[in-house]
Amino acid sequence: MLNGLNVEGSTPLHRMSVRTKLAILLVLGVALYFFSSLFVLVPAFVLAAGIYFTTGLTVRDGLSRLKPVLFTIVILLIATAYLASIREATEAFFRLMALVLFAGAVTATTTTGDFIDEITRLLQPLDRLGLVRAADVGLAFGLVLRFVPDIFNHYQAIREAHRARGLKVRPLTILAPLIILTLKDADTIAMAIDARGFRRPRSDRNR
Amino acid sequence: MTTRDLVLVALFTAIIVVLGLIPPITLGFIPVPITAQSMGVMLAGCIIGAKRGALAYVLFVLLVAAGLPVLSGGRGGLAIIQGPTGGFILGWIVATYVTGLIAERLVKDGQNEIRQFAAFFIASVVGGIVVLYAIGMPWVSMTTGAPLTDVATGSLAFIPGDLLKAAIAALAARAVLIGYPLLPHRA
């Protein structure tokens, strides 16, 4: 149900550390907004497209992933071309597409596990300050992946119950039972986690 | 944060993911189809409060960034965050926090039904609509170059649907408050 969007491979981007990839993406995301010349933006777009389609994604898969973002971008930029100028819309198109393609390439070359590990490592300084518990991120992540299928089953059961009584399936009558049914398990799950000692109490605080 | 709070945050994130799997509904009088997931901000703030609700969305945004297809329609990945509507995705965190803060202040035990509904509705409108658009619209304007006033005009098409969502979220939040109250136990 929840498969990551990464593809296996051994391209330079696959081997690059997650931190470097995210840092490049962040720098690019800020830097490209300082350029409005097409002499910079078009090459950036071509380069990003080149990287995106050499990550091991098939052309069909690569294009189908882009479709929803592309749709939004095109709609918004047609409006921009009409409201501002065609030139601005063209610049924004190449800038946005360069960023979207590079971001897509990072997603395609990073496994979910590696990404979470990196987030946990990036949180270590805050962990030492006692602001967050870095290990909680991984635990929470695991919980979400574990419970999505269960909650989806709850949803289907509630939907079937509606049908059995000849009721229309409406968000309003689905939401409350779905949320209560799910959240009332929180105590049991929390007890199970504590009983297994997954979250060791820290000696220096939380006493 | 207790383990129970952590579990509540994770479970709510999972609920938001499941809301994205439910097929969107179209209503005759509103141009945009309503996805159940877009009510998540209002529900999270009103049901588990400011801090836990915002954390549920931090976790959700991390799932998106990690490349899991958790957004409605099976979308996900860093590309969506980099796109023109990325501001709305990051804005969810702040919007949920504000919704939660208002709900925690306004909703009290022993109020009558209508006052509780009104309080949840106000929280949902201010947090889930006003704050969210205040973050999302400048992002659209900045990434596409469209003037902010025009983006705002264009966004008006979504407002009727959003108000309806706020009403549904407020009713659901009140039902959960009666059935399994979590809001008063603040994180």
Contacts between the chains, C-beta under 8 A, distances in Angstrom:
chain1	res1	chain2	res2	distance
A	2	B	17	7.5
A	2	B	68	5.4
A	2	B	69	7.1
A	2	B	70	7.0
A	3	B	68	8.0
A	3	B	69	7.5
A	4	B	66	7.2
A	4	B	67	5.1
A	4	B	68	5.8
A	5	B	67	4.1
A	5	B	68	7.3
A	5	B	69	6.4
A	5	B	76	6.1
A	5	B	77	5.1
A	6	B	67	5.9
A	25	B	78	6.5
A	25	B	82	7.5
A	29	B	82	6.2
A	33	B	142	7.5
A	65	B	77	7.3
A	65	B	79	7.5
A	66	B	79	7.4
A	68	B	73	6.5
A	68	B	75	5.2
A	68	B	80	7.6
A	69	B	79	5.5
A	69	B	80	6.2
A	69	B	83	4.6
A	72	B	83	6.2
A	72	B	84	5.8
A	72	B	85	5.8
A	73	B	83	6.5
A	73	B	84	6.0
A	73	B	144	7.7
A	76	B	84	5.2
A	76	B	140	6.6
A	76	B	144	4.6
A	76	B	146	6.6
A	77	B	144	5.8
A	79	B	144	7.7
A	79	B	146	5.8
A	79	B	150	7.1
A	79	B	154	6.7
A	80	B	144	4.8
A	80	B	145	5.2
A	80	B	146	4.2
A	83	B	146	5.5
A	83	B	147	6.1
A	83	B	150	4.8
A	84	B	145	5.5
A	84	B	146	6.1
A	84	B	147	6.4
A	88	B	145	4.1
A	89	B	144	7.5
A	89	B	145	6.7
A	91	B	145	7.1
A	92	B	143	6.7
A	92	B	144	5.0
A	92	B	145	4.6
A	95	B	143	7.9
A	96	B	82	7.7
A	96	B	83	6.7
A	96	B	84	6.5
A	96	B	143	5.9
A	96	B	144	7.4
A	99	B	82	4.4
A	99	B	83	7.9
A	100	B	79	4.5
A	100	B	82	5.4
A	100	B	83	5.6
A	101	B	79	7.5
A	102	B	82	7.9
A	103	B	77	6.9
A	103	B	78	3.7
A	103	B	79	4.3
A	103	B	81	7.1
A	103	B	82	4.3
A	104	B	77	6.2
A	104	B	78	7.2
A	104	B	79	4.2
A	106	B	78	5.5
A	107	B	67	4.1
A	107	B	76	7.8
A	107	B	77	3.8
A	107	B	78	5.0
A	107	B	79	6.5
A	108	B	67	7.8
A	110	B	66	7.8
A	110	B	67	6.5
A	112	B	66	4.8
A	112	B	67	6.2
A	112	B	68	6.2
A	115	B	65	7.2
A	115	B	66	4.2
A	115	B	67	6.9
A	116	B	62	7.7
A	116	B	66	6.3
A	119	B	62	6.5
A	133	B	1	7.9
A	136	B	1	7.7
A	136	B	6	5.9
A	137	B	59	7.9
A	137	B	62	7.3
A	139	B	6	6.9
A	139	B	10	7.8
A	140	B	6	6.1
A	140	B	9	6.3
A	140	B	10	4.4
A	140	B	13	7.4
A	140	B	59	5.5
A	141	B	10	7.9
A	141	B	59	7.3
A	141	B	62	7.4
A	141	B	63	7.5
A	141	B	66	8.0
A	143	B	6	7.9
A	143	B	7	6.6
A	143	B	10	3.6
A	143	B	11	7.2
A	143	B	14	7.3
A	144	B	10	5.2
A	144	B	13	4.9
A	144	B	14	4.8
A	144	B	17	6.8
A	144	B	59	6.7
A	144	B	63	6.7
A	147	B	10	7.2
A	147	B	11	6.1
A	147	B	14	4.3
A	148	B	14	4.9
A	148	B	17	5.1
A	148	B	18	6.1
A	151	B	11	7.8
A	151	B	14	5.3
A	151	B	15	5.9
A	151	B	17	7.8
A	151	B	18	4.5
A	152	B	18	5.2
A	152	B	21	6.1
A	155	B	18	5.8
A	155	B	21	7.7
A	155	B	22	6.7
A	171	B	22	7.9
A	171	B	25	7.0
A	171	B	34	7.5
A	171	B	36	5.4
A	171	B	39	7.2
A	171	B	168	5.6
A	171	B	172	7.9
A	172	B	168	5.2
A	172	B	171	5.8
A	172	B	172	6.4
A	174	B	22	7.7
A	174	B	36	7.9
A	175	B	36	7.6
A	175	B	39	7.6
A	175	B	43	7.0
A	175	B	168	7.3
A	175	B	169	7.9
A	175	B	172	3.9
A	175	B	175	7.9
A	176	B	172	5.0
A	176	B	175	3.7
A	176	B	176	5.6
A	176	B	179	6.7
A	178	B	15	7.0
A	178	B	18	7.6
A	179	B	15	6.3
A	179	B	43	7.1
A	179	B	47	6.4
A	179	B	172	7.0
A	179	B	176	5.2
A	180	B	175	8.0
A	180	B	176	5.8
A	180	B	179	4.7
A	180	B	180	4.7
A	182	B	11	5.5
A	182	B	14	7.4
A	182	B	15	5.7
A	183	B	8	6.4
A	183	B	11	5.9
A	183	B	12	7.4
A	183	B	47	7.8
A	183	B	48	7.9
A	183	B	176	7.8
A	183	B	180	6.1
A	183	B	182	6.6
A	184	B	180	5.6
A	185	B	11	7.2
A	186	B	4	5.8
A	186	B	7	4.7
A	186	B	8	4.9
A	186	B	11	5.9
A	187	B	4	6.3
A	189	B	7	4.8
A	189	B	11	7.6
A	190	B	2	7.3
A	190	B	3	4.3
A	190	B	4	4.1
A	190	B	6	7.5
A	190	B	7	4.6
A	193	B	3	5.3
A	193	B	6	7.9
A	193	B	7	7.0
A	194	B	3	5.3
A	199	B	3	5.7
A	199	B	6	7.6
